[in-house]
Amino acid sequence: MEAKPLAWLLLAASVTSEVAGTVALRQSDGLSRVAPSVAAGACYVLAVWWMSLAMKHIGMGTTYAVWAGSGLALTALLGMALFGEPLSGIRFAGLVLVVAGVVTLSLAGPAH
Protein backbone atom coordinates (compact mmCIF):
# COMPACT_ATOMS: atom_id res chain seq x y z
CA MET A 1 0.00 0.00 0.00
CA GLU A 2 1.62 3.20 -1.17
CA ALA A 3 0.89 6.29 0.92
CA LYS A 4 -0.08 9.16 -1.35
CA PRO A 5 0.66 12.77 -0.36
CA LEU A 6 -3.06 13.53 -0.19
CA ALA A 7 -3.48 10.71 2.33
CA TRP A 8 -0.93 12.34 4.63
CA LEU A 9 -2.73 15.67 4.22
CA LEU A 10 -6.02 13.99 5.17
CA LEU A 11 -4.33 12.43 8.18
CA ALA A 12 -2.97 15.84 9.23
CA ALA A 13 -6.48 17.30 8.88
CA SER A 14 -7.80 14.44 11.00
CA VAL A 15 -5.24 15.08 13.74
CA THR A 16 -5.97 18.81 13.66
CA SER A 17 -9.69 18.18 13.91
CA GLU A 18 -9.25 15.71 16.78
CA VAL A 19 -7.09 18.18 18.71
CA ALA A 20 -9.58 21.00 18.08
CA GLY A 21 -12.34 18.71 19.32
CA THR A 22 -10.42 17.97 22.49
CA VAL A 23 -9.85 21.68 23.15
CA ALA A 24 -13.56 22.31 22.55
CA LEU A 25 -14.40 19.44 24.89
CA ARG A 26 -12.26 21.07 27.57
CA GLN A 27 -14.15 24.33 27.01
CA SER A 28 -17.54 22.57 27.18
CA ASP A 29 -17.38 22.29 30.98
CA GLY A 30 -18.47 18.67 31.07
CA LEU A 31 -20.75 19.09 28.02
CA SER A 32 -22.80 21.69 29.91
CA ARG A 33 -22.06 24.48 27.40
CA VAL A 34 -23.83 23.93 24.09
CA ALA A 35 -21.55 25.64 21.55
CA PRO A 36 -18.27 23.98 22.57
CA SER A 37 -20.07 20.65 23.02
CA VAL A 38 -21.43 20.78 19.47
CA ALA A 39 -18.04 21.92 18.16
CA ALA A 40 -16.34 18.99 19.91
CA GLY A 41 -18.77 16.49 18.41
CA ALA A 42 -18.42 17.95 14.92
CA CYS A 43 -14.63 17.96 15.16
CA TYR A 44 -14.55 14.32 16.28
CA VAL A 45 -16.85 13.26 13.42
CA LEU A 46 -14.62 15.08 10.92
CA ALA A 47 -11.50 13.55 12.49
CA VAL A 48 -12.80 10.00 12.09
CA TRP A 49 -14.03 10.68 8.55
CA TRP A 50 -10.71 12.14 7.42
CA MET A 51 -8.81 9.32 9.13
CA SER A 52 -10.96 6.75 7.29
CA LEU A 53 -10.10 8.42 3.98
CA ALA A 54 -6.39 8.48 4.83
CA MET A 55 -6.57 4.80 5.76
CA LYS A 56 -7.37 3.93 2.15
CA HIS A 57 -3.73 4.70 1.29
CA ILE A 58 -1.83 4.41 4.58
CA GLY A 59 -1.75 1.17 6.55
CA MET A 60 -4.14 0.97 9.49
CA GLY A 61 -1.40 0.55 12.10
CA THR A 62 0.63 3.47 10.81
CA THR A 63 -2.45 5.65 10.39
CA TYR A 64 -3.66 5.06 13.92
CA ALA A 65 -0.20 5.35 15.49
CA VAL A 66 0.50 8.66 13.75
CA TRP A 67 -3.02 9.94 14.53
CA ALA A 68 -2.95 8.97 18.20
CA GLY A 69 0.66 9.97 18.83
CA SER A 70 0.42 13.30 17.05
CA GLY A 71 -2.90 14.06 18.69
CA LEU A 72 -1.53 13.19 22.11
CA ALA A 73 1.56 15.36 21.69
CA LEU A 74 -0.34 18.34 20.29
CA THR A 75 -3.06 18.07 22.92
CA ALA A 76 -0.46 17.99 25.70
CA LEU A 77 1.33 21.01 24.25
CA LEU A 78 -1.92 22.95 23.89
CA GLY A 79 -2.88 21.99 27.43
CA MET A 80 0.32 23.61 28.63
CA ALA A 81 0.01 26.66 26.37
CA LEU A 82 -3.70 27.37 26.76
CA PHE A 83 -4.61 25.98 30.17
CA GLY A 84 -1.38 26.26 32.15
CA GLU A 85 -0.86 22.52 32.56
CA PRO A 86 2.61 21.85 34.00
CA LEU A 87 5.59 20.53 32.05
CA SER A 88 7.76 18.23 34.12
CA GLY A 89 10.92 16.51 32.95
CA ILE A 90 9.12 13.17 32.81
CA ARG A 91 6.26 14.65 30.79
CA PHE A 92 8.72 16.26 28.37
CA ALA A 93 10.60 12.97 27.96
CA GLY A 94 7.32 11.18 27.26
CA LEU A 95 6.37 13.70 24.58
CA VAL A 96 9.79 13.34 22.95
CA LEU A 97 9.38 9.56 22.89
CA VAL A 98 5.89 9.84 21.37
CA VAL A 99 7.14 12.17 18.63
CA ALA A 100 10.12 9.88 17.97
CA GLY A 101 7.78 6.92 17.64
CA VAL A 102 5.48 8.76 15.25
CA VAL A 103 8.40 9.86 13.07
CA THR A 104 9.84 6.33 13.06
CA LEU A 105 6.52 4.80 11.99
CA SER A 106 6.02 7.48 9.34
CA LEU A 107 9.42 6.80 7.81
CA ALA A 108 9.26 3.01 8.09
CA GLY A 109 7.10 2.61 4.99
CA PRO A 110 4.64 -0.18 4.35
CA ALA A 111 4.99 -3.56 6.01
CA HIS A 112 5.50 -6.54 3.69
Secondary structure by P-SEA (a helix, b strand, c coil): ccccaaaaaaaaaaaaaaaaaaaaaaacccccccaaaaaaaaaaaaaaaaaaaaaccccaaaaaaaaaaaaaaaaaaaaaacccccccaaaaaaaaaaaaaaaaaaaccccc
